[in-house]
Amino acid sequence: MRMRKIAVVGLVALPLLLTACGDDGDSDVSTDKSGDSGDAAKAKVGVILPDSKSSARWETADRKFLGEAFEAAGVDYDIQNAQGDKAQFQTIADQMISSGVNVLMIVNLDSGTGKAVLDKAKSQGVATIDYDRLTLGGSAQYYVSFDNVAVGKLQGEGLAKCLGDKAANIAFLNGSPTDNNATLFAEGAHGVLDGMSSYTQVAEQAVPDWDNQQAATIFEQMLTKNKDIDGVLAANDGLGNAAISILKKNSLNGQVPVTGQDATLEGLQNILKGDQCMTVYKAVKQEADAAAGLAIALANGETPEVSGVTTDSEGGRDVPSELLVPQAIFKDNVKDVVADGFVTKEDLCTGEFAALCTDAGIS
């Protein structure tokens, strides 16, 4: 194996000259691009996405951008989605390892399942990358994500901006307790809001598996018990929309600021309507390109360099990492997400949203 060090930044800038072909967008279908093109055929990357229920991004953005990067580099790849099934997650990993991938990139469903998959890959000589979520106690050689404490800080600052200086009761609707990112989001948000004496935390609960239906039930129970909730720190747009659905039932939507994350189409439309206070935009293409650059280098036997490390408190080690910078999105800068190409004006500004887009400066 070649051990030449290269800088990952050079790989992130790979020209995306080709787009993935043959992917019909079905979330349960493998995108497997294998070929026999000389040296490139020796490199094959496997990617396991977590689900399509917790966030639309995994299928609409990550699959697309990762596939494009691998296509442009001429590297064989297989992208599959475990659809929230831990047993299926492990089965996919076994199949990928057996098929000859020499790099495995995963978005874990929980650290236990992720660790088992990473350890098996390592024992088979397969290089490993944690994508978006760090597997606590795991053995991934690299980790690529956004600064997730910073995401939570933006959410906390965003909610405070929307609430203002008035006294307010706040409810926290956190992400899955098995997702380390959710812990970091909450850490960042609490770091901002806990020090503000005008705010009182009246409820907080984690939502198992980021399940939006459960989130609606949980928030309805919160609102029943605490009828004077003035703001909702929701960890992503899906949970935020679940809270908004309950606020609508109680004629409170638009009156109670709600945060989010992922800049989903639904989340951005909720912001334009005034039902959601803000979201956090994580430029998935940047994340996918960084991860693909690492994977391509590893698949070709190289040792890529990264800009930092992340401490795995459970595993007691520092994981070489690329952490990207998130952006807060409010109504006045929804246009930034459109300009970046993450969503299109045509998809966002349909029907009742056409006039709202014009008001928000989206042209």
C-alpha atoms as a printed R data frame, in Angstrom:
    type eleno elety resid chain resno       x      y       z
1   ATOM     1    CA   MET     A     1   0.000  0.000   0.000
2   ATOM     2    CA   ARG     A     2   1.316  3.438  -0.892
3   ATOM     3    CA   MET     A     3   1.693  5.673   2.156
4   ATOM     4    CA   ARG     A     4   2.158  9.022   0.412
5   ATOM     5    CA   LYS     A     5   0.561 11.831   2.432
6   ATOM     6    CA   ILE     A     6  -1.713 14.219   0.589
7   ATOM     7    CA   ALA     A     7  -3.823 17.111   1.761
8   ATOM     8    CA   VAL     A     8  -7.552 16.431   1.792
9   ATOM     9    CA   VAL     A     9  -8.288 19.964   0.627
10  ATOM    10    CA   GLY     A    10  -6.953 19.046  -2.776
11  ATOM    11    CA   LEU     A    11  -9.439 16.234  -2.983
12  ATOM    12    CA   VAL     A    12 -12.404 18.291  -1.861
13  ATOM    13    CA   ALA     A    13 -11.844 20.440  -4.921
14  ATOM    14    CA   LEU     A    14 -12.180 17.500  -7.309
15  ATOM    15    CA   PRO     A    15 -14.074 18.701 -10.390
16  ATOM    16    CA   LEU     A    16 -17.515 17.179 -10.406
17  ATOM    17    CA   LEU     A    17 -17.650 16.674 -14.149
18  ATOM    18    CA   LEU     A    18 -20.018 13.720 -14.107
19  ATOM    19    CA   THR     A    19 -23.184 12.937 -12.219
20  ATOM    20    CA   ALA     A    20 -24.301  9.631 -10.794
21  ATOM    21    CA   CYS     A    21 -26.279  7.602 -13.288
22  ATOM    22    CA   GLY     A    22 -28.820  4.863 -12.786
23  ATOM    23    CA   ASP     A    23 -29.883  5.949  -9.280
24  ATOM    24    CA   ASP     A    24 -33.651  6.091  -9.338
25  ATOM    25    CA   GLY     A    25 -33.716  7.813  -5.955
26  ATOM    26    CA   ASP     A    26 -35.472  4.928  -4.177
27  ATOM    27    CA   SER     A    27 -34.149  4.987  -0.637
28  ATOM    28    CA   ASP     A    28 -34.013  1.217  -0.273
29  ATOM    29    CA   VAL     A    29 -32.108  0.628  -3.505
30  ATOM    30    CA   SER     A    30 -28.353  0.259  -3.643
31  ATOM    31    CA   THR     A    31 -26.383  2.638  -5.824
32  ATOM    32    CA   ASP     A    32 -23.611  0.266  -6.883
33  ATOM    33    CA   LYS     A    33 -21.166  1.518  -9.492
34  ATOM    34    CA   SER     A    34 -18.601 -1.147 -10.268
35  ATOM    35    CA   GLY     A    35 -16.398 -1.377 -13.287
36  ATOM    36    CA   ASP     A    36 -13.099 -2.658 -14.608
37  ATOM    37    CA   SER     A    37 -11.220  0.489 -15.548
38  ATOM    38    CA   GLY     A    38  -7.628 -0.438 -14.848
39  ATOM    39    CA   ASP     A    39  -6.203  0.811 -11.549
40  ATOM    40    CA   ALA     A    40  -9.453  2.536 -10.610
41  ATOM    41    CA   ALA     A    41 -11.154 -0.859 -10.436
42  ATOM    42    CA   LYS     A    42  -8.998 -1.726  -7.435
43  ATOM    43    CA   ALA     A    43 -10.568  1.084  -5.453
44  ATOM    44    CA   LYS     A    44 -14.125  0.638  -4.215
45  ATOM    45    CA   VAL     A    45 -15.939  2.615  -1.540
46  ATOM    46    CA   GLY     A    46 -18.989  1.459   0.410
47  ATOM    47    CA   VAL     A    47 -21.310  3.995   2.046
48  ATOM    48    CA   ILE     A    48 -24.095  3.142   4.498
49  ATOM    49    CA   LEU     A    49 -26.680  5.870   5.077
50  ATOM    50    CA   PRO     A    50 -28.893  5.629   8.177
51  ATOM    51    CA   ASP     A    51 -32.509  6.156   7.041
52  ATOM    52    CA   SER     A    52 -34.784  8.427   5.038
53  ATOM    53    CA   LYS     A    53 -37.245  9.111   7.873
54  ATOM    54    CA   SER     A    54 -35.287 11.300  10.276
55  ATOM    55    CA   SER     A    55 -34.228 13.754   7.587
56  ATOM    56    CA   ALA     A    56 -34.736 14.043   3.832
57  ATOM    57    CA   ARG     A    57 -31.090 15.024   3.364
58  ATOM    58    CA   TRP     A    58 -29.684 11.489   3.311
59  ATOM    59    CA   GLU     A    59 -31.437 10.589   0.068
60  ATOM    60    CA   THR     A    60 -31.910 13.977  -1.576
61  ATOM    61    CA   ALA     A    61 -28.438 15.397  -0.898
62  ATOM    62    CA   ASP     A    62 -25.821 13.051   0.587
63  ATOM    63    CA   ARG     A    63 -26.440 10.164  -1.813
64  ATOM    64    CA   LYS     A    64 -26.341 12.530  -4.787
65  ATOM    65    CA   PHE     A    65 -23.220 14.473  -3.826
66  ATOM    66    CA   LEU     A    66 -21.198 11.449  -2.715
67  ATOM    67    CA   GLY     A    67 -22.098  9.624  -5.907
68  ATOM    68    CA   GLU     A    68 -21.092 12.599  -8.042
69  ATOM    69    CA   ALA     A    69 -17.696 12.849  -6.344
70  ATOM    70    CA   PHE     A    70 -16.953  9.144  -6.764
71  ATOM    71    CA   GLU     A    71 -18.088  9.226 -10.401
72  ATOM    72    CA   ALA     A    72 -15.838 12.201 -11.143
73  ATOM    73    CA   ALA     A    73 -12.838 10.401  -9.631
74  ATOM    74    CA   GLY     A    74 -13.576  7.176 -11.500
75  ATOM    75    CA   VAL     A    75 -13.834  5.214  -8.257
76  ATOM    76    CA   ASP     A    76 -16.282  2.319  -7.896
77  ATOM    77    CA   TYR     A    77 -18.820  2.761  -5.119
78  ATOM    78    CA   ASP     A    78 -21.874  1.272  -3.461
79  ATOM    79    CA   ILE     A    79 -24.267  3.501  -1.517
80  ATOM    80    CA   GLN     A    80 -27.042  1.833   0.487
81  ATOM    81    CA   ASN     A    81 -29.531  2.974   3.110
82  ATOM    82    CA   ALA     A    82 -30.239  0.864   6.222
83  ATOM    83    CA   GLN     A    83 -33.644  2.553   6.713
84  ATOM    84    CA   GLY     A    84 -33.226  2.645  10.489
85  ATOM    85    CA   ASP     A    85 -32.810 -1.140  10.779
86  ATOM    86    CA   LYS     A    86 -29.774 -2.133  12.867
87  ATOM    87    CA   ALA     A    87 -29.740 -5.721  11.610
88  ATOM    88    CA   GLN     A    88 -29.944 -4.492   8.021
89  ATOM    89    CA   PHE     A    89 -27.133 -2.038   8.731
90  ATOM    90    CA   GLN     A    90 -24.852 -4.915   9.724
91  ATOM    91    CA   THR     A    91 -26.004 -7.066   6.791
92  ATOM    92    CA   ILE     A    92 -25.210 -4.288   4.325
93  ATOM    93    CA   ALA     A    93 -21.771 -3.858   5.871
94  ATOM    94    CA   ASP     A    94 -21.052 -7.595   5.596
95  ATOM    95    CA   GLN     A    95 -22.143 -7.591   1.954
96  ATOM    96    CA   MET     A    96 -19.990 -4.600   1.148
97  ATOM    97    CA   ILE     A    97 -16.920 -6.092   2.806
98  ATOM    98    CA   SER     A    98 -17.487 -9.382   0.980
99  ATOM    99    CA   SER     A    99 -17.866 -7.505  -2.317
100 ATOM   100    CA   GLY     A   100 -14.371 -6.091  -1.968
101 ATOM   101    CA   VAL     A   101 -14.762 -2.500  -0.797
102 ATOM   102    CA   ASN     A   102 -11.476 -1.219   0.554
103 ATOM   103    CA   VAL     A   103 -13.079  1.796   2.252
104 ATOM   104    CA   LEU     A   104 -16.274  1.775   4.311
105 ATOM   105    CA   MET     A   105 -18.000  5.029   5.235
106 ATOM   106    CA   ILE     A   106 -20.906  4.890   7.684
107 ATOM   107    CA   VAL     A   107 -23.510  7.098   9.315
108 ATOM   108    CA   ASN     A   108 -24.188  5.012  12.405
109 ATOM   109    CA   LEU     A   109 -27.639  4.297  13.796
110 ATOM   110    CA   ASP     A   110 -26.115  4.051  17.259
111 ATOM   111    CA   SER     A   111 -22.579  3.703  18.546
112 ATOM   112    CA   GLY     A   112 -22.936  0.015  19.459
113 ATOM   113    CA   THR     A   113 -23.977 -1.064  15.967
114 ATOM   114    CA   GLY     A   114 -21.488  1.312  14.389
115 ATOM   115    CA   LYS     A   115 -18.616 -0.006  16.492
116 ATOM   116    CA   ALA     A   116 -19.360 -3.623  15.547
117 ATOM   117    CA   VAL     A   117 -19.339 -2.737  11.848
118 ATOM   118    CA   LEU     A   118 -16.198 -0.602  12.065
119 ATOM   119    CA   ASP     A   119 -14.293 -3.208  14.064
120 ATOM   120    CA   LYS     A   120 -15.170 -5.943  11.564
121 ATOM   121    CA   ALA     A   121 -14.094 -3.768   8.655
122 ATOM   122    CA   LYS     A   122 -10.814 -2.988  10.388
123 ATOM   123    CA   SER     A   123 -10.172 -6.694  11.002
124 ATOM   124    CA   GLN     A   124 -10.619 -7.269   7.250
125 ATOM   125    CA   GLY     A   125  -8.159 -4.532   6.330
126 ATOM   126    CA   VAL     A   126 -10.872 -2.111   5.177
127 ATOM   127    CA   ALA     A   127 -10.256  1.589   5.847
128 ATOM   128    CA   THR     A   128 -13.089  3.339   7.706
129 ATOM   129    CA   ILE     A   129 -14.689  6.779   7.944
130 ATOM   130    CA   ASP     A   130 -17.378  8.034  10.324
131 ATOM   131    CA   TYR     A   131 -19.583 10.352   8.268
132 ATOM   132    CA   ASP     A   132 -21.600 13.065  10.020
133 ATOM   133    CA   ARG     A   133 -21.897 11.101  13.307
134 ATOM   134    CA   LEU     A   134 -18.975  9.997  15.442
135 ATOM   135    CA   THR     A   135 -19.170  6.391  16.629
136 ATOM   136    CA   LEU     A   136 -18.266  6.553  20.314
137 ATOM   137    CA   GLY     A   137 -15.841  3.796  21.242
138 ATOM   138    CA   GLY     A   138 -15.437  2.989  17.562
139 ATOM   139    CA   SER     A   139 -12.365  2.528  15.422
140 ATOM   140    CA   ALA     A   140 -12.948  4.799  12.410
141 ATOM   141    CA   GLN     A   141  -9.723  6.166  10.998
142 ATOM   142    CA   TYR     A   142 -11.343  9.491  10.104
143 ATOM   143    CA   TYR     A   143 -14.392 11.549  10.992
144 ATOM   144    CA   VAL     A   144 -16.083 14.123   8.738
145 ATOM   145    CA   SER     A   145 -18.894 16.329   9.994
146 ATOM   146    CA   PHE     A   146 -19.885 19.838  10.943
147 ATOM   147    CA   ASP     A   147 -18.966 21.439  14.255
148 ATOM   148    CA   ASN     A   148 -22.008 20.100  16.054
149 ATOM   149    CA   VAL     A   149 -21.592 22.109  19.257
150 ATOM   150    CA   ALA     A   150 -21.553 25.170  17.001
151 ATOM   151    CA   VAL     A   151 -24.826 23.948  15.424
152 ATOM   152    CA   GLY     A   152 -26.442 23.915  18.877
153 ATOM   153    CA   LYS     A   153 -25.038 27.360  19.675
154 ATOM   154    CA   LEU     A   154 -26.598 28.744  16.504
155 ATOM   155    CA   GLN     A   155 -29.933 27.202  17.489
156 ATOM   156    CA   GLY     A   156 -29.730 28.692  20.983
157 ATOM   157    CA   GLU     A   157 -28.730 32.101  19.649
158 ATOM   158    CA   GLY     A   158 -31.464 31.886  17.012
159 ATOM   159    CA   LEU     A   159 -34.179 31.133  19.535
160 ATOM   160    CA   ALA     A   160 -32.966 33.983  21.740
161 ATOM   161    CA   LYS     A   161 -33.030 36.332  18.745
162 ATOM   162    CA   CYS     A   162 -36.626 35.370  17.975
163 ATOM   163    CA   LEU     A   163 -37.779 35.570  21.600
164 ATOM   164    CA   GLY     A   164 -36.002 38.804  22.448
165 ATOM   165    CA   ASP     A   165 -35.411 39.994  26.001
166 ATOM   166    CA   LYS     A   166 -38.859 39.145  27.362
167 ATOM   167    CA   ALA     A   167 -39.313 36.486  30.037
168 ATOM   168    CA   ALA     A   168 -39.981 33.174  28.307
169 ATOM   169    CA   ASN     A   169 -40.515 29.493  29.061
170 ATOM   170    CA   ILE     A   170 -38.510 27.187  26.790
171 ATOM   171    CA   ALA     A   171 -39.003 23.538  25.855
172 ATOM   172    CA   PHE     A   172 -36.157 21.426  24.440
173 ATOM   173    CA   LEU     A   173 -37.024 18.762  21.863
174 ATOM   174    CA   ASN     A   174 -33.698 16.970  21.493
175 ATOM   175    CA   GLY     A   175 -32.545 14.402  18.944
176 ATOM   176    CA   SER     A   176 -32.055 10.693  19.481
177 ATOM   177    CA   PRO     A   177 -30.329  9.744  22.749
178 ATOM   178    CA   THR     A   178 -28.211  7.217  20.816
179 ATOM   179    CA   ASP     A   179 -26.863  9.874  18.420
180 ATOM   180    CA   ASN     A   180 -23.740 11.636  19.728
181 ATOM   181    CA   ASN     A   181 -24.537 14.602  17.472
182 ATOM   182    CA   ALA     A   182 -27.796 15.155  19.356
183 ATOM   183    CA   THR     A   183 -25.823 15.355  22.602
184 ATOM   184    CA   LEU     A   184 -23.528 17.958  21.062
185 ATOM   185    CA   PHE     A   185 -26.423 20.001  19.663
186 ATOM   186    CA   ALA     A   186 -28.017 20.125  23.123
187 ATOM   187    CA   GLU     A   187 -24.670 21.029  24.697
188 ATOM   188    CA   GLY     A   188 -24.277 23.994  22.368
189 ATOM   189    CA   ALA     A   189 -27.842 25.220  22.836
190 ATOM   190    CA   HIS     A   190 -27.697 24.947  26.624
191 ATOM   191    CA   GLY     A   191 -24.377 26.760  26.584
192 ATOM   192    CA   VAL     A   192 -26.187 29.776  25.148
193 ATOM   193    CA   LEU     A   193 -29.615 29.638  26.783
194 ATOM   194    CA   ASP     A   194 -28.799 28.454  30.306
195 ATOM   195    CA   GLY     A   195 -26.982 31.688  31.075
196 ATOM   196    CA   MET     A   196 -29.910 33.895  30.078
197 ATOM   197    CA   SER     A   197 -31.823 34.760  33.238
198 ATOM   198    CA   SER     A   198 -34.982 35.816  31.400
199 ATOM   199    CA   TYR     A   199 -35.524 32.267  30.101
200 ATOM   200    CA   THR     A   200 -36.853 29.312  32.088
201 ATOM   201    CA   GLN     A   201 -36.531 25.724  30.898
202 ATOM   202    CA   VAL     A   202 -39.880 24.037  31.551
203 ATOM   203    CA   ALA     A   203 -39.481 20.786  29.569
204 ATOM   204    CA   GLU     A   204 -36.803 18.726  27.866
205 ATOM   205    CA   GLN     A   205 -36.890 15.313  26.239
206 ATOM   206    CA   ALA     A   206 -34.917 13.360  23.666
207 ATOM   207    CA   VAL     A   207 -36.821 11.864  20.729
208 ATOM   208    CA   PRO     A   208 -35.962  8.179  20.091
209 ATOM   209    CA   ASP     A   209 -34.479  7.619  16.630
210 ATOM   210    CA   TRP     A   210 -35.328 11.203  15.637
211 ATOM   211    CA   ASP     A   211 -38.844  9.894  14.987
212 ATOM   212    CA   ASN     A   212 -41.080 12.802  13.981
213 ATOM   213    CA   GLN     A   213 -44.311 11.069  14.938
214 ATOM   214    CA   GLN     A   214 -42.991 10.389  18.426
215 ATOM   215    CA   ALA     A   215 -41.780 13.990  18.567
216 ATOM   216    CA   ALA     A   216 -45.331 15.233  17.981
217 ATOM   217    CA   THR     A   217 -46.636 13.039  20.797
218 ATOM   218    CA   ILE     A   218 -43.856 14.136  23.138
219 ATOM   219    CA   PHE     A   219 -44.379 17.810  22.405
220 ATOM   220    CA   GLU     A   220 -48.145 17.547  22.802
221 ATOM   221    CA   GLN     A   221 -47.547 16.096  26.275
222 ATOM   222    CA   MET     A   222 -45.151 18.959  27.029
223 ATOM   223    CA   LEU     A   223 -47.692 21.536  25.931
224 ATOM   224    CA   THR     A   224 -50.489 19.883  27.901
225 ATOM   225    CA   LYS     A   225 -48.396 20.010  31.050
226 ATOM   226    CA   ASN     A   226 -46.911 23.473  30.394
227 ATOM   227    CA   LYS     A   227 -49.508 25.534  28.552
228 ATOM   228    CA   ASP     A   228 -47.315 28.631  28.623
229 ATOM   229    CA   ILE     A   229 -44.423 27.394  26.464
230 ATOM   230    CA   ASP     A   230 -43.024 30.455  24.682
231 ATOM   231    CA   GLY     A   231 -40.226 28.900  22.600
232 ATOM   232    CA   VAL     A   232 -39.148 25.477  21.319
233 ATOM   233    CA   LEU     A   233 -35.525 24.447  20.848
234 ATOM   234    CA   ALA     A   234 -36.107 21.668  18.292
235 ATOM   235    CA   ALA     A   235 -32.948 19.855  17.193
236 ATOM   236    CA   ASN     A   236 -33.827 19.568  13.493
237 ATOM   237    CA   ASP     A   237 -36.483 20.601  10.987
238 ATOM   238    CA   GLY     A   238 -38.360 17.307  11.284
239 ATOM   239    CA   LEU     A   239 -38.747 17.676  15.048
240 ATOM   240    CA   GLY     A   240 -39.514 21.354  14.567
241 ATOM   241    CA   ASN     A   241 -42.320 20.558  12.120
242 ATOM   242    CA   ALA     A   242 -43.699 18.001  14.581
243 ATOM   243    CA   ALA     A   243 -43.858 20.721  17.246
244 ATOM   244    CA   ILE     A   244 -45.427 23.141  14.748
245 ATOM   245    CA   SER     A   245 -48.163 20.602  13.947
246 ATOM   246    CA   ILE     A   246 -49.154 20.565  17.624
247 ATOM   247    CA   LEU     A   247 -48.918 24.343  17.900
248 ATOM   248    CA   LYS     A   248 -51.285 24.579  14.899
249 ATOM   249    CA   LYS     A   249 -53.798 22.341  16.675
250 ATOM   250    CA   ASN     A   250 -53.743 24.826  19.521
251 ATOM   251    CA   SER     A   251 -53.752 27.955  17.293
252 ATOM   252    CA   LEU     A   252 -50.281 28.859  18.533
253 ATOM   253    CA   ASN     A   253 -48.236 28.497  15.354
254 ATOM   254    CA   GLY     A   254 -46.426 31.697  14.476
255 ATOM   255    CA   GLN     A   255 -46.670 32.849  18.076
256 ATOM   256    CA   VAL     A   256 -44.169 30.381  19.552
257 ATOM   257    CA   PRO     A   257 -40.705 30.468  17.904
258 ATOM   258    CA   VAL     A   258 -39.372 27.045  16.889
259 ATOM   259    CA   THR     A   259 -35.813 26.229  15.776
260 ATOM   260    CA   GLY     A   260 -34.599 23.559  13.375
261 ATOM   261    CA   GLN     A   261 -31.655 22.169  11.438
262 ATOM   262    CA   ASP     A   262 -30.834 20.842   7.944
263 ATOM   263    CA   ALA     A   263 -32.536 23.601   5.914
264 ATOM   264    CA   THR     A   264 -35.034 21.111   4.502
265 ATOM   265    CA   LEU     A   265 -37.599 22.259   1.979
266 ATOM   266    CA   GLU     A   266 -40.324 21.896   4.607
267 ATOM   267    CA   GLY     A   267 -38.267 23.759   7.204
268 ATOM   268    CA   LEU     A   268 -37.539 26.652   4.848
269 ATOM   269    CA   GLN     A   269 -41.204 26.900   3.898
270 ATOM   270    CA   ASN     A   270 -42.130 26.929   7.590
271 ATOM   271    CA   ILE     A   271 -39.713 29.846   8.026
272 ATOM   272    CA   LEU     A   272 -41.226 31.729   5.089
273 ATOM   273    CA   LYS     A   273 -44.715 31.230   6.596
274 ATOM   274    CA   GLY     A   274 -43.531 32.452   9.999
275 ATOM   275    CA   ASP     A   275 -44.221 29.145  11.739
276 ATOM   276    CA   GLN     A   276 -40.504 28.420  12.291
277 ATOM   277    CA   CYS     A   277 -37.995 30.882  13.680
278 ATOM   278    CA   MET     A   278 -34.799 29.575  12.035
279 ATOM   279    CA   THR     A   279 -32.888 26.572  10.840
280 ATOM   280    CA   VAL     A   280 -29.212 25.673  10.635
281 ATOM   281    CA   TYR     A   281 -27.860 25.136   7.149
282 ATOM   282    CA   LYS     A   282 -25.092 22.607   6.826
283 ATOM   283    CA   ALA     A   283 -23.788 22.692   3.260
284 ATOM   284    CA   VAL     A   284 -24.035 18.950   2.649
285 ATOM   285    CA   LYS     A   285 -22.097 19.182  -0.599
286 ATOM   286    CA   GLN     A   286 -19.070 20.477   1.328
287 ATOM   287    CA   GLU     A   287 -19.373 17.635   3.812
288 ATOM   288    CA   ALA     A   288 -19.876 15.019   1.097
289 ATOM   289    CA   ASP     A   289 -16.964 16.327  -0.951
290 ATOM   290    CA   ALA     A   290 -14.655 16.298   2.070
291 ATOM   291    CA   ALA     A   291 -15.658 12.741   2.988
292 ATOM   292    CA   ALA     A   292 -15.436 11.543  -0.612
293 ATOM   293    CA   GLY     A   293 -11.971 13.083  -0.911
294 ATOM   294    CA   LEU     A   294 -10.797 11.137   2.116
295 ATOM   295    CA   ALA     A   295 -12.409  7.927   0.882
296 ATOM   296    CA   ILE     A   296 -10.887  8.251  -2.595
297 ATOM   297    CA   ALA     A   297  -7.431  8.823  -1.135
298 ATOM   298    CA   LEU     A   298  -7.753  5.845   1.210
299 ATOM   299    CA   ALA     A   299  -9.119  3.636  -1.563
300 ATOM   300    CA   ASN     A   300  -6.036  4.461  -3.626
301 ATOM   301    CA   GLY     A   301  -3.695  3.552  -0.773
302 ATOM   302    CA   GLU     A   302  -2.839  7.089   0.275
303 ATOM   303    CA   THR     A   303  -2.746  8.643   3.750
304 ATOM   304    CA   PRO     A   304  -4.724 11.894   3.666
305 ATOM   305    CA   GLU     A   305  -4.090 14.755   6.052
306 ATOM   306    CA   VAL     A   306  -6.936 16.540   7.828
307 ATOM   307    CA   SER     A   307  -7.214 19.811   9.689
308 ATOM   308    CA   GLY     A   308  -8.031 18.655  13.219
309 ATOM   309    CA   VAL     A   309  -9.055 15.969  15.680
310 ATOM   310    CA   THR     A   310 -12.193 15.079  17.626
311 ATOM   311    CA   THR     A   311 -11.980 13.472  21.034
312 ATOM   312    CA   ASP     A   312 -13.876 10.211  21.432
313 ATOM   313    CA   SER     A   313 -14.525 10.360  25.164
314 ATOM   314    CA   GLU     A   314 -15.747  6.777  25.301
315 ATOM   315    CA   GLY     A   315 -12.896  5.312  23.281
316 ATOM   316    CA   GLY     A   316 -10.259  7.532  24.848
317 ATOM   317    CA   ARG     A   317  -8.718  8.577  21.543
318 ATOM   318    CA   ASP     A   318  -8.459 11.547  19.202
319 ATOM   319    CA   VAL     A   319  -9.965 10.877  15.780
320 ATOM   320    CA   PRO     A   320  -8.453 12.757  12.796
321 ATOM   321    CA   SER     A   321 -11.293 14.996  11.625
322 ATOM   322    CA   GLU     A   322 -12.611 17.510   9.140
323 ATOM   323    CA   LEU     A   323 -15.225 19.729  10.823
324 ATOM   324    CA   LEU     A   324 -17.090 22.234   8.673
325 ATOM   325    CA   VAL     A   325 -18.814 25.481   9.644
326 ATOM   326    CA   PRO     A   326 -22.666 25.667   9.856
327 ATOM   327    CA   GLN     A   327 -24.791 28.744   9.066
328 ATOM   328    CA   ALA     A   328 -27.894 30.132  10.779
329 ATOM   329    CA   ILE     A   329 -30.825 30.741   8.422
330 ATOM   330    CA   PHE     A   330 -33.673 33.145   9.148
331 ATOM   331    CA   LYS     A   331 -36.360 34.485   6.805
332 ATOM   332    CA   ASP     A   332 -34.088 37.270   5.559
333 ATOM   333    CA   ASN     A   333 -31.379 34.873   4.360
334 ATOM   334    CA   VAL     A   334 -33.348 31.843   3.143
335 ATOM   335    CA   LYS     A   335 -32.175 33.106  -0.246
336 ATOM   336    CA   ASP     A   336 -28.620 32.028   0.680
337 ATOM   337    CA   VAL     A   337 -29.688 28.372   0.685
338 ATOM   338    CA   VAL     A   338 -31.288 28.785  -2.736
339 ATOM   339    CA   ALA     A   339 -28.241 30.616  -4.096
340 ATOM   340    CA   ASP     A   340 -26.044 27.756  -2.875
341 ATOM   341    CA   GLY     A   341 -28.103 25.294  -4.908
342 ATOM   342    CA   PHE     A   342 -29.206 23.212  -1.928
343 ATOM   343    CA   VAL     A   343 -32.873 23.785  -2.814
344 ATOM   344    CA   THR     A   344 -34.293 25.245  -6.005
345 ATOM   345    CA   LYS     A   345 -36.557 28.249  -6.290
346 ATOM   346    CA   GLU     A   346 -38.976 26.091  -8.297
347 ATOM   347    CA   ASP     A   347 -39.351 23.600  -5.444
348 ATOM   348    CA   LEU     A   348 -39.415 26.191  -2.664
349 ATOM   349    CA   CYS     A   349 -41.587 28.883  -4.167
350 ATOM   350    CA   THR     A   350 -44.627 26.916  -5.290
351 ATOM   351    CA   GLY     A   351 -48.262 27.913  -4.746
352 ATOM   352    CA   GLU     A   352 -48.758 29.993  -1.628
353 ATOM   353    CA   PHE     A   353 -44.994 30.357  -1.205
354 ATOM   354    CA   ALA     A   354 -44.466 32.336  -4.420
355 ATOM   355    CA   ALA     A   355 -45.403 35.659  -2.841
356 ATOM   356    CA   LEU     A   356 -43.564 34.785   0.366
357 ATOM   357    CA   CYS     A   357 -40.410 34.085  -1.637
358 ATOM   358    CA   THR     A   358 -40.705 37.455  -3.345
359 ATOM   359    CA   ASP     A   359 -41.057 39.138   0.050
360 ATOM   360    CA   ALA     A   360 -37.922 37.280   1.212
361 ATOM   361    CA   GLY     A   361 -35.918 38.507  -1.774
362 ATOM   362    CA   ILE     A   362 -35.749 35.144  -3.550
363 ATOM   363    CA   SER     A   363 -35.649 35.864  -7.252
